[in-house]
Amino acid sequence: MNLSQTLILGLMALSALSCGNKKEDSIMKSTISKEEFGMTADGQTADLYTLTNGNGMVVNITNYGGIITKLTAPDRTGQWADVVLGFDSLQPYLNGHPYFGALVGRYGNRIRKGQFQLDGKTYQLPINNGPNALHGGLKGFDKVLWKTEEVRNDSIVGLRMTYTSQDGEEGYPGTLTVQVDYRLNNQNALSIEYTATTDKPTIVNLTNHSYFNLTGMQEDILGHQVCIDADSIVPVDATLIPTGQLMAVEGTPFDFRQPTAVSKGIDKTDNQQISYGGGYDHCWVINRSGEGLQRIATVTEPKSGRIMEVYSTEPGVQFYTGNFLDGSLQGKGATYGKRFALCLETQHFPDSPNHPNFPSTVLRPGQTYHSITQYSFSAQ
């Protein structure tokens, strides 16, 4: 049994523990369907896939950017609601958006001045976020069409998405072959497995950028209770680039080791400039207990009773509170204003190539990049 198979079996076991066992006779047949979603600017057809599990949970994913456009979760009364920000058609995504639900790469998060050195050579990436590079560049993985295959068995429906990023694309060295597997199971858990190989030394940091609102888009996320298994964060400067040190969360607005309302510390000012952008946009350093999949965060919405548990193999998670949403975007009958959603982006640390003391994001020929994230949904 290889590492991927072992992790998937562990993922399924964790899902069963977190969500409870379902009676077999209550499970419907899981299904996948596909329809056209729209045309890209260069005339290619984007598709929208609908994954439905045996409980009636629905996840919509388009092969444009690997974007999760819809994800439903039950409340304590069993009522389902869409809990991710996004749009009902392709055009608003083409018009520009803050990475709603997208696959992010080659490098999620920021790289200082878009520069890094690898094996003595300096590489320059496009600058697209103040003075820095963000989320893979001007045309990152969120803006390409992924080759997509449907996957199904008795208990899981999913998609296998593949993309080959050519040597030099967006300034990154090496031809990178990427595979992303979305899997929806009957324990109401969506897993995302990332695999990548390269023909030259390069850097890789893949993630998904879903914006969650467990109220079902009824109000902002200030009342959400968040718990993150982390004793420290990666402190940043005024442009959100790491200082290179770690900072303990104890006694600061960043302490989410126990369930804490987002509203409690979001407006406080400390030496981390928490008010920059109006909220949290930092990487928490997970208290890892090994290399496998483990629960790193839990989000609870008290009014609906919805719970989201986040499992990951990654060393960090970027907790972002929608600071830069300004009400200019609307979708699914809601206006996306400031603090209307939160993100928990599992990943390596920002700007890691420029900080040798951080976990490495270098990938070399003969090596395989591998990462798994799972979002599990339940209610109480």
N, C-alpha and C positions, 0 to 999 in steps of 0.2 A: 504494500500500500504506500503510495507516494504522499508527500507532505500536503498537497492540495486535497487529496481524498480524505486524509486524516482531519484536516481543518474543517472540511465540509461536514463530516460526520459529527465533529464536535459542535459545529454551528447548529446542526439540527437538534442535537441533544440539549444545548442551551436554550433553544427556542421552546422546546417542550417544557423545560423547567420553568421558564419565565411566563409562559402563557397558559400552561395547564394542558391536560389532555382533552381531546374532543371525542365525543361519542361517534363511532364510525357511521352510524345511521344518520347523523346530522350533517355529514359532509357531502356536498354536491360535487359534481365533476368539475375539475379545474379546466379552464379554457384559455385559448389564445385566438385573437382575431387581428386582422390587419386592414387598414384603409389608407387612402391617400390623405396626406396632411397639408400639402401645398407644394408650390414650386420655389426653388431657390433662385437667387438672382441670375445664376448662369444656366437656368432652365432645367435643372435636375429635379426629379420628383422625390419629395420627402414622404416617408410613411409614418403612420402612427399605429403602434401596437397596443392592444388592450389585453392585459393579463388579469384573469379573475380566478381567485382560489376557491376552494370548496366551501368557504364560509360566506362568500360574496364580496370579499375585499377586492378592490379594483386598483390596478396600477397602469397608467398610460405612459408609454415611453416612445419617443420619436427617434429615428435613426439620424436626424439632424442634431448633432452635438450630443447624442446619447441622453437627451433631456427627459427627465421625469416631469411630465406635464400635469399629472394627477395622481394622487394617492389617497385612498379612503381609509379611515380608521373608525372603530366603533366607540360610542360613548357608553356610560354605565347602564343606559336603558337599551343598548343594542342598536342604536341609530347610527348609521354610517354618514360621514361627512368628509369632504376633501380637505386635507390638512397641509397641502403644499401650494405655494404661490406659483403662478404661471398663467398661460393663456390658452384659449380654446382653438386657436388657429396658428399657422406658421408665421404669418406676416409680422405680428408684434415681436416675435423672436428675431426676425431678420432686421427689424427696425432698430434694434438695440435694447439690451436689458442687462441687469446686474448678475448674469450667470444663473438665472433661475433654473434649478434642477439639473444643471449641465455637468457633463464629464469635463474635468479640468486637467490640462496637461500642455506641454510636457511637464511644466513645473507649477504646481499649485502654490498660491501665496506669492510673496514679493521677493525680488532679488535686487539688492542695492545697486542703483544706477544701471541696472541691466547688465552688469558685468560679473564675470567669474573667471577664475583660472583653473585649468585642468591640465595636468602633466606639463606645466610650464608655458602653456599657451593661453592667451587672454581671449575670451569670447564676448561679443557685444550683442545683447538682445534688444528688441524694440522697447522703447520707453513708452508706457501706456498708463501709468498711474503716478501722477506727480513726477518726481525725478526718478522713479523706479519702474521695473518690469513687474507685471502682475499676471498670474494665471495663464502663462504660456504664450502671451504675445498678442499681436493684432488679429491674427487668425489662429487661435489655439484650437484644441480638440473640441471645444464647445461650438465651433462654427464649421465643422466638416461633416460630410455624410459618412456614416459608418456602415460597412457591410454587415448585414444582420441575418442571423439564422434563428429560427424558432426552436426551442428546446422544451421537451415535456416528458414526464413519466407519471407514475400513479399518484405522486404526492407533491410534485413541483412543476410549475410552468415558468418559462424564462426565455431569455434572449442571449445569444452569443454575438457580441459586436467586435469587429476587428477593423484596424486601421493601420496603415503603414505611413509613418512620418519620415519623409526623405531627409537625407543628410543635408544639413544647412537650413532646414525649414525653421522659420522664425529665429534663425541664428544658432540653433542647437546643433552640435556635432553628432554624426552617426545616423544611420538609417535605423529607426526604432519601430519594431513590430509589436503592436499592442493588441491585447485581447481583454475584453471586459465582459464578464458574465453576470447578468441580472437573474436572480432566482427568487420566486415568490412561493412560499410553502403554505401548508394548511394550519400552521401555528401563527398566522398573520405576521410573518417576518419576511422582509425583503433583504436579500444579501447581494452585495456587489463584490465580485472577485476580479482583481486586476493582475494581469501577467504581461511582462514585456521583456524583449531581448533586443540587443543592439549589435551592430557590426564594428563600431568604434566606441571608445570611452565617451560617456555622456553623463548627464544628470537627469534624474527622473523623480517626480513627486506627484502622483496621481490622486485625485479625490473626486467626490461628487459634491455639488454646491446647492443642494436642496434647501429651500427656505421653508421652515415649518411653522405652522400656526395651529395648535391643537384645539382652538376654539371653533375650528371650521370656518375661519375668516370672519368671525362675528365681532371681534375686538382685538386690541393689540396684545402683545405677549408679556406685558409687565407683570401680570399675575401668574405666569408660568413658574412652577417650582423646578429649579435646576439643581442637579447634583453631579459633580465631576470628580472623579477619583484622581486627584492631582494635588500634590503638596506645593507645587511651584508653577510659575509661568515663565514665558520668555519675554522679558521686558523689552520695550521698543522706544525708539526716538519719536520725534514729532511727525516723521513721515512713515511711521509704522514699520521701521526696519529694526531688527534686533540689535541690542547693545552688545551682545555676545555673552552676557551673564545670565544667570537664572535668579528669580526673585521668589522668596517664600510667600505663600498666600496668607499665612496666618496673620490676623490683625489687619487685613486689607480688604477692600471691596471685591477682591478676586477669590475669596474663600468660599468655594461651593462644595466643600467636602461633606457637608450635610445639606439636605434639600433646602433651598433658599429662593425666595421670590426674586425674579429678575429686577424688580423695582427697588429692592432694598439698598443696593449700592451703586446703581447705574448713574446717579447724578452726583456722586461724591467725587471730589478731586483729591488726588494724591500725587506722589512723585511719578506715577505712570500716566499722567495726563488722561485720566479716564474720561474727561469731558471732550477729548478730541473726537470729532465726529458725533459726539453725543451718546456714547455708550461703549460696550465691550467690542474689541476687535483684536484679540490676543490669542496666542497659542498656549494652551495648558500642557504641562509636562506630565504625562500619565504615569501613575505608580505601577509600572509593569511588574507582573509576577512571573514572566517568562516570555517566550516568543509566540505563543499561541493566541487564539482568539479569547478575549476577555471583555467583560462589561466595563465600559469606561465612563458612561454617563447615563443619567435617567432624567427625563423631563415629565412632569405631571401637570395637568391643567385641572385645577380643583373644581371648577363649575361643571365641566362635562365628565370628569373622571378619567379622561384619556391619559394614557401613559405611553411614552416612547422610551425604550431602552436601546442604547447604542453599544454595540460590541465592535471591537477592532483589534487588528494585529499591529497597529501603528504606534509610534512613541508619543505622538501629540495629537491634539485636536484644537482646531481654531473655532473659538466660540465668538460668534458675531451676532449682534442684535439689531440688524437692519438700520444702522445709524444713518446711512446715506439714502435710504428711501425717502422720497420727498412728496409723494402724492401725485407725481406726474404720470405714473403708470397705473393702469386699471386692468383687472382681469377677473373673470368668473363672478362678476357682479360686485367686486370689492375694489376699493381704492387702496393702493399700496403705499401707505404713509410711513413716516418714521416709526421704528420699533414695532412694526406690524408683523414681523417674523423673526425667527432666530435660526442660525445655522450652526451645525456641529460638524465641521469638515475634518475628518480623520486624515492625518498626514504626518510627514516629517516636518521639522521646524522651518520657519521662513528663513530665507537667505543662508541656508546651510552650507552651500558651496564656499561661502566667504567666512565660515567659522569652523575651523578644524576640530574644535571641541564638541560640536554638535554631531548627532548621529549622521553618518554619511549618506548622501543621496547619489553617489557615483555608481554608475552601472557600466560594467566592462564586458567585452565579448566573452562568451562562454558562461556568463552569469545570467540568472533569471530574476527579474524584479517580480515580487509576489506580495499581494496585500489583500486582505478581506475586511469588509465592513458589513455589519448587519444592523438594520433598524427593525425592532420588534415592537408591535403595538398591542395594547390590551386596555382594560378599563377597570376602575374600582369604584 
